[in-house]
Amino acid sequence: MLAWLFDWLVRRRERRLLRQSDARQLIAENEPGAFYEAHRRATRLRMRGDAAGFRHWICVAAEVAKLSPVAEMDVNALKKVVDREYDRPAL
């Protein structure tokens, strides 16, 4: 039982570190647009039916919001970003 709990904690920590790393990478590439880019990626994965990928990028967007005071987070702009992704042809 303790081994299972320890393994779960290790996997949880690894996922958190990956989210933080992805958030920092997006911030480094384009800090004002990092929040929107994370949501754009989440929307693409949601449209493909990838629930785990969707959840990852939504959490990355939350990390961007925590880490960057410069990242733009306008709800109306976010709706436009998501709508554009839904209008794109599927890959």
N, C-alpha and C positions, 0 to 999 in steps of 0.2 A: 504494500500500500504506500509506504513512504517513497519507494523508488518511482512509482507512478506519479506521485505528487511532485517529486523533484524534477522528473522529466518534463512535466507540464510547466513548471516554473521556468525551466531552461528554455523551452520552446516559446513561451510567452515573452521572455526577455529578448530572445533573438528576433521575434517579430517586432517588438517595440524598437529595438536598435535599427532594424531595417527601415521602419517607418520614419524614424528620425533622420536616418541617412538620406532617404529619398526626399524628405522635406528640405534638408539642407542643400541637396543638389538642385532642386527646383528654385530655391531662394538664390543660390549662386548664379544660376542661368538667367533668371528674370524675376527679381524680387517683387516688383509691383504686381506681376501677373501670375505668381506662383500658386496662389490659392485657386485661381480660375483654371490653371493648367492641371492641377490635381483633380479638380471636378470634371474637367474634360476627359481625362483618362479614366476616371471612375465611370462616367457615362458610357464611354465606348465599351468598357468591360460589362457593364450592366446590359447593354443592348445585345452583347454576345452570349449572355447567360452565365457569365463567370462571377458567381457570388463572392468567392474568396478574393478575387482581384478587385471587385467593386468595393468590398469592405476595406481592403488594404488602402486603396487610394482615397477613400473618404476619410480614413484615419490620418493619412498623409496630409490632407487638406486641413484637418484639425491641428496637426503639428505645425503646419505653416502658420496658421493663425496664432498659435502659442509663441512661436519663435520670432516672427517678423512683425515689427510695429509698422512697417512700410507697405506690406502686402494689402492690396485693395480687396475689400470684401463687401461689395454692393449686391444686394439681393436681386435687384432688377437686372444688373449686368450678368449675374450668375444665371438667371433664367434664360437670358439671350444666348449665353455660351452653351447651355444644355440644349436649348432648342436647335441651335446650329448643328450640334452633334447628331440630334435625331433626324435632321434634314439631310445629312451626309449620306451618300450611298454606302452600303455595307461593304466591308472588305472581304 
